[in-house]
């Protein structure tokens, strides 16, 4: 089945530094990938839609200059949290769908990245 | 985007059948209904997807009435390891470019011994 690999699974960084999270589709190509953020005991909130070869589309309230998204190939999207602050600490999850499927068996999600900013 | 409504939480005992119902009154004609399971600190995992009537796989069944305004996920004989949050989503259906999925609040299922 479709596999999405997300790396790292957890990261601790100091305030003011930047952190990059990678999302890779291992056995399929994904024209579009999605980035979510999840705070404890809450649901997933869509942050942005990442499109291969073009600019990402951000949800209202998400700062595009703070959360930089790059989708340079059909198998890799990256999310960079710039100048991280403690309030950016959260669980970040990516998802993708195989572009070859007309109707797939759902979107495949990465295992998530736990970001802690100290 | 179709909004979904689910119970916030449910408790069950091992070996029982669990049914979680989701309301999606404004589902679009080409929307599919998909259920995901999420354990703490993990990404959601696909359980089952359907469009209408009944779908069954090795882990669950999905019942969808004719009007498609609701759906019920049925988990047979749950075990402690089924304790998780279950999300019902509509959208992301057939053809064209991938569309974003919007997560509702989900249902926290707790299976008790």
Boltz contact constraints between the chains, C-beta under 6 A:
constraints:
  - contact:
      token1: [A, 32]
      token2: [B, 98]
      max_distance: 6.0
  - contact:
      token1: [A, 34]
      token2: [B, 100]
      max_distance: 6.0
  - contact:
      token1: [A, 43]
      token2: [B, 103]
      max_distance: 6.0
  - contact:
      token1: [A, 43]
      token2: [B, 105]
      max_distance: 6.0
  - contact:
      token1: [A, 43]
      token2: [B, 106]
      max_distance: 6.0
  - contact:
      token1: [A, 44]
      token2: [B, 103]
      max_distance: 6.0
  - contact:
      token1: [A, 46]
      token2: [B, 100]
      max_distance: 6.0
  - contact:
      token1: [A, 49]
      token2: [B, 100]
      max_distance: 6.0
  - contact:
      token1: [A, 93]
      token2: [B, 43]
      max_distance: 6.0
  - contact:
      token1: [A, 97]
      token2: [B, 98]
      max_distance: 6.0
  - contact:
      token1: [A, 102]
      token2: [B, 94]
      max_distance: 6.0
  - contact:
      token1: [A, 102]
      token2: [B, 95]
      max_distance: 6.0
  - contact:
      token1: [A, 103]
      token2: [B, 94]
      max_distance: 6.0
  - contact:
      token1: [A, 105]
      token2: [B, 49]
      max_distance: 6.0
  - contact:
      token1: [A, 106]
      token2: [B, 34]
      max_distance: 6.0
  - contact:
      token1: [A, 106]
      token2: [B, 46]
      max_distance: 6.0
  - contact:
      token1: [A, 106]
      token2: [B, 49]
      max_distance: 6.0
  - contact:
      token1: [A, 107]
      token2: [B, 101]
      max_distance: 6.0
  - contact:
      token1: [A, 109]
      token2: [B, 43]
      max_distance: 6.0
  - contact:
      token1: [A, 109]
      token2: [B, 44]
      max_distance: 6.0
  - contact:
      token1: [A, 110]
      token2: [B, 43]
      max_distance: 6.0
  - contact:
      token1: [A, 111]
      token2: [B, 42]
      max_distance: 6.0
  - contact:
      token1: [A, 111]
      token2: [B, 43]
      max_distance: 6.0
  - contact:
      token1: [A, 112]
      token2: [B, 43]
      max_distance: 6.0
